[in-house]
Amino acid sequence: MKNFLALLLLLCFVLPATAQPPGHVDKKSKEFIIPPNSKNDFTIIGYQYPNITTKKMICFSTNSGVVTENNAECALGAYFDTNHLKEGDMIFYLGPVGSFAKMNFVHGNGKKTIFYILKSGFVIK
């Protein structure tokens, strides 16, 4: 019984640490990055406004079905990670808006598009 309780206590500390958000924002450059080959399954949706009922603008997911299905729905596309963005495209963090983060999708040609993701989808490093 003592071993079981010790294992349970250990899992309470280890499991939350392994479920880190898939993305991060670089503190200096403010660039939003989702690295390839995430060990955790995730889906992050970017919305037109800071409300999940608004138009989907972009999607990041480890699920190929989600990426394929959302590609047609999302104005900015659907990707497995930020390495799959078109060459020259980048995403920058602009700041918090309630439980969302305001993001700026900068296209390689200089065009900019604002969208919002839940703050739970990334950390600032």
C-alpha positions, -999 to 999 in steps of 0.1 A, spaced: 0 0 0 29 24 8 44 17 -26 11 25 -43 7 58 -25 43 67 -33 37 59 -70 5 79 -70 22 109 -54 51 107 -79 26 106 -108 9 137 -95 41 157 -99 54 140 -131 23 140 -153 16 177 -153 52 184 -162 50 162 -193 19 180 -206 35 212 -215 19 235 -241 31 226 -276 41 262 -286 64 289 -272 70 325 -278 106 337 -278 109 365 -252 133 386 -273 119 383 -308 83 376 -298 82 349 -325 56 321 -320 71 287 -325 57 252 -325 86 228 -330 83 196 -351 79 162 -337 59 171 -306 57 142 -280 22 153 -270 -10 153 -291 -24 188 -296 -46 210 -317 -44 248 -315 -69 269 -334 -64 306 -342 -96 326 -344 -105 358 -361 -114 374 -328 -108 364 -291 -138 341 -291 -139 304 -301 -172 309 -319 -156 332 -345 -140 322 -378 -111 298 -377 -80 315 -391 -52 289 -386 -48 255 -371 -18 235 -357 -22 199 -348 -4 166 -345 -34 148 -361 -31 146 -399 -69 143 -402 -74 176 -383 -47 193 -405 -63 180 -437 -99 189 -427 -91 224 -413 -69 234 -442 -99 243 -463 -117 261 -433 -87 282 -422 -78 313 -441 -42 310 -431 -40 272 -435 -35 242 -412 -1 229 -402 17 203 -381 42 229 -367 55 264 -376 83 248 -397 56 239 -422 46 275 -428 55 289 -463 90 302 -466 92 338 -452 59 334 -432 62 341 -395 39 345 -365 45 371 -337 30 375 -303 15 409 -298 1 406 -263 -27 392 -241 -64 397 -246 -83 381 -218 -77 343 -220 -64 348 -256 -32 360 -271 -32 384 -300 -9 371 -328 3 386 -360 8 363 -390 33 381 -413 34 367 -448 66 365 -468 53 394 -490 48 416 -459 10 413 -456 -1 410 -420 -31 392 -405 -42 393 -369 -56 362 -352 -61 350 -316 -52 318 -299 -59 306 -263 -30 314 -240 -30 278 -228 -15 267 -262 20 282 -255 45 295 -230 68 325 -231 105 315 -229 
